[in-house]
Every structure is written in C-alpha cells, then in structure tokens.
Amino acid sequence: MLQALGLQAGYGPSQVLFDVNLSIAEGQVATLLGRNGMGKTTTVRAIMGLNPARGGTLTFRGEDIAALPPERVAQRGIGLVPEGRMVFPTLTVRENLVATAADRFRRASPWTLPRIFALFPRLGERQNQLARTLSGGEQQMLAIGRALMTNPWLLILDEATEGLAPVIRAEIWATLAALKDEGLAILVIDKNLSALKRLADRHHVLEKGRTVWAGNSLELERDAETVRGWMGV
C-alpha cells in the first residue's frame, strides 16, 4: 500500500532524511521507532507532502505521490493524526468532525458521526463543546475521529499516546486494535514498545535519517536489546 525507498527530505538547506525505507501492506499496522530527532516526524511530513521528498521514491497504492501537495495526498486516502493533535480549538467537536468528512471511495460502511460517537462515546457526550475545552485525551480521540471521517485507506498517528493518562492510553491502543481488525492500514509513531509489539505487524527503526532496522514483532523480540539501544530506552 505504502512504500518508501531511499527517501530523502529536509527543511530548507538542512537535510534530515537520507535513506528511509518503509513498507506497509494493505490492512497492516506498521511502526516508526527511534529517538527524538531521528526523522520520524519528517518522514510523516514527507509522506503527507508537507516536506516534499528530495530523493528516493514514495508510492501509495501504486501511485507516485512524492511530488503531490498535501491536499492531494489526503485525497488519495491518507488520514493524519498529527503530533500535538492540532484540533480546531474554536470549533465544536461536531464541527471538527464534519469539517473533514468525505467518502471519496464510496465505502460500503463509511465513517460517519454515529460511527465515531460509537467508537468514542465521550465525543458524542461533548459534541457541542468547543474543542479547546476538551482534555488532552479527548482531543486525541477527536483528532483520530477527524482523520477517520476522511475515510482513509491508511491512518498515520504521530506520537499516538504521548502525554496521555494511562487509562486513556489503554483506550487508544484498544481503538487501534479495533481499527486493525476492520482492515485499516495504520502507521504508528510511539515510544511504548510493549504495546507496539502486540499491535503491529512490522517495525522500522530510524537513526539519523536512515532506516537501520526493519522486521516483524518476532524479530523485534529477538533483537529487542539492539532496538532499545536505538530508541534510547
């Protein structure tokens, strides 16, 4: 579904990504691992067209997306839950969700407000509240719901549970497992290695803008000490 080979990207004159290799199959959950500053968010920004690729290849569902602007990437079916959530603070929960709603691919069971409120009942209870009045965990639920309302083929979460209370983190992991069971492809950035090993099918470790390790969860368990060294935990 998504494949990056030798991906390069950066900011102005500064190059951050030098050789990122990443692959996600249909219905698969994959991770990006590594310490802060190793290029994980830049990889996401390159995929989304926010920092266009400077080299290598980037394809999504067989199409070259390396030169597409962000809105075209989103229209191809990639939904982003950005680091820091970035909900629209002066819009209500309902308005945040309908602002991005689209069913471009005519899904048999598209994501709708009732489905989002069934997935996150708290959002249904707070649908008329301004997003800025929500807790951090509720804002993360809203950010996920907003991305799902675009009915994507691939969902990307940058720092999926960072800064959230343990009970909310558990709820987010359970939600991602349920989405995986529905066949949604997911790319996750997070530091919770034990949760990621249970959820994900494939893992990628970045070190200074390069993919230095990739494998499945069994291989991750085998190479756990090496991977923890790259993650700095």
C-alpha positions in Angstrom: 0.0 0.0 0.0 2.7 2.5 1.0 6.4 2.1 0.1 9.3 4.5 0.6 12.7 3.6 -0.9 15.8 5.7 -0.2 13.5 8.6 0.8 15.3 11.9 1.4 13.8 15.1 2.8 14.6 18.1 5.0 13.9 21.7 5.9 15.4 24.4 3.8 19.2 23.8 3.4 19.1 21.1 6.2 18.7 17.5 5.1 17.0 15.3 7.7 16.2 12.1 5.8 19.0 10.4 3.9 17.9 6.8 3.3 14.4 5.9 4.7 13.0 2.6 3.6 9.4 1.8 4.8 6.7 -0.5 3.6 3.1 -1.1 4.8 0.8 -3.7 3.2 -3.0 -3.4 3.0 -4.6 -4.0 6.4 -1.2 -4.0 8.1 -0.1 -2.0 11.2 3.5 -0.7 11.0 5.6 1.4 13.3 8.3 4.1 13.1 10.7 3.8 16.0 13.7 5.8 17.1 14.9 8.5 19.5 13.6 12.1 19.2 15.2 14.0 16.3 15.9 10.9 14.2 13.5 11.8 11.4 10.2 10.1 12.3 8.0 13.2 12.1 9.9 14.4 9.0 9.1 11.0 7.4 5.5 11.6 8.1 5.7 15.1 6.7 7.3 13.8 3.6 4.6 11.2 3.1 1.9 13.9 3.5 3.6 16.3 1.1 4.3 18.9 3.8 8.1 18.5 3.3 8.4 17.2 -0.3 10.8 14.4 -1.0 14.2 15.4 -2.3 15.2 12.0 -3.4 14.2 8.3 -3.4 10.7 7.0 -4.3 7.4 7.3 -2.4 4.4 5.4 -3.7 0.9 4.9 -2.3 -1.4 2.3 -3.8 0.9 2.1 -6.8 0.9 5.8 -7.5 3.9 8.1 -7.2 3.0 10.7 -4.5 6.4 12.2 -3.9 5.6 15.4 -5.7 1.9 15.8 -4.7 0.8 18.7 -2.5 -0.7 17.8 0.9 -4.3 18.2 -0.1 -3.8 15.8 -3.0 -2.1 13.2 -0.7 -5.0 13.4 1.7 -7.5 13.0 -1.2 -5.6 9.8 -2.2 -6.7 8.3 1.1 -4.1 9.0 3.8 -5.5 10.4 7.1 -3.1 12.0 9.6 -3.4 12.4 13.4 -0.5 14.9 13.9 1.7 15.2 16.8 0.1 17.6 19.3 -3.4 16.7 18.0 -3.9 20.2 16.3 -7.7 20.1 16.6 -9.6 23.3 15.6 -9.9 24.9 19.0 -12.7 27.3 18.3 -14.9 24.7 16.6 -17.1 22.3 18.4 -16.4 18.6 18.5 -19.1 18.0 15.9 -17.8 20.8 13.7 -14.3 19.4 13.8 -15.6 16.1 12.6 -17.8 17.3 9.8 -15.1 19.8 8.6 -13.0 17.0 7.1 -15.8 14.5 6.3 -15.5 12.8 2.9 -16.4 9.5 1.3 -14.5 9.7 -2.0 -14.2 6.0 -2.3 -17.9 5.2 -1.7 -17.2 2.8 1.1 -19.9 0.2 2.0 -19.7 1.3 5.6 -18.2 4.8 5.7 -17.2 6.6 8.8 -20.0 8.9 9.9 -20.8 10.9 13.0 -22.8 8.0 14.6 -19.9 5.6 14.0 -17.4 8.0 15.5 -19.6 8.5 18.5 -20.0 4.8 18.9 -16.2 4.4 18.8 -15.6 7.3 21.2 -18.8 7.8 23.3 -17.2 10.7 25.1 -17.1 12.7 21.9 -20.8 12.1 21.5 -21.4 13.4 25.0 -19.3 16.5 24.3 -20.3 17.1 20.6 -21.4 20.6 21.2 -18.4 21.7 23.3 -15.5 23.7 21.8 -12.5 21.5 21.1 -10.3 23.7 23.3 -12.3 22.7 26.4 -11.6 19.0 26.0 -8.9 17.2 27.9 -5.8 16.0 26.1 -7.1 12.5 25.8 -10.4 13.7 24.4 -8.6 15.9 21.9 -6.6 12.9 20.8 -9.9 10.9 20.3 -11.2 13.9 18.3 -8.1 14.0 16.2 -8.4 10.3 15.4 -12.1 10.7 14.7 -11.4 13.7 12.4 -8.9 11.6 10.4 -11.3 8.7 10.2 -14.1 10.9 8.8 -12.0 11.3 5.7 -12.5 7.5 5.2 -8.8 6.8 4.6 -7.0 3.7 3.3 -4.1 4.5 5.6 -4.2 6.2 9.1 -1.0 7.8 10.4 -0.6 8.6 14.0 2.4 10.7 15.1 3.0 10.2 18.8 -0.2 8.3 19.3 -0.3 8.3 23.2 2.3 10.9 24.2 1.3 12.8 27.3 -1.9 10.9 27.9 -3.1 9.4 31.2 -2.6 5.6 31.4 -6.3 4.9 31.2 -6.6 7.0 28.0 -3.5 5.4 26.5 -5.1 2.0 27.1 -8.3 3.2 25.3 -6.3 4.5 22.3 -4.5 1.2 22.0 -7.8 -0.7 22.1 -9.2 1.6 19.5 -6.3 1.0 17.2 -6.6 -2.8 17.6 -10.3 -2.5 16.7 -9.4 -0.5 13.6 -6.8 -3.1 12.6 -9.5 -5.8 13.0 -11.6 -3.8 10.5 -8.7 -4.0 8.0 -7.5 -0.4 8.2 -3.8 0.1 7.5 -2.1 2.1 10.2 1.3 3.7 10.6 2.1 4.5 14.3 4.8 6.5 15.9 5.0 6.0 19.7 7.5 5.1 22.4 5.5 2.3 24.1 7.4 -0.7 22.7 5.4 -3.4 24.5 2.1 -2.0 23.2 3.5 -1.7 19.7 4.8 -5.2 19.7 1.3 -6.5 20.5 -0.4 -4.3 17.9 1.9 -4.0 14.9 2.9 -6.4 12.1 6.0 -4.6 11.0 8.5 -2.2 12.6 11.0 0.3 11.2 13.8 1.9 13.3 15.3 5.3 12.2 18.7 6.5 13.2 19.9 9.9 11.9 17.5 9.9 9.0 18.2 6.3 7.9 16.3 3.1 8.3 18.7 0.9 10.3 16.4 -2.0 11.2 13.1 -3.4 10.0 11.3 -6.6 10.8 8.2 -8.2 12.3 7.3 -8.4 16.0 9.0 -11.8 16.5 12.2 -10.4 15.0 11.8 -7.3 17.2 11.6 -9.5 20.3 14.7 -11.3 19.1 16.6 -8.1 18.6 15.0 -6.2 21.5 18.2 -5.1 23.1 19.6 -3.7 19.9 16.4 -1.8 19.1 16.1 -0.4 22.6 19.6 0.9 22.1 18.5 2.8 19.0 15.4 4.1 20.9 17.4 5.2 23.9 15.2 3.4 26.4 
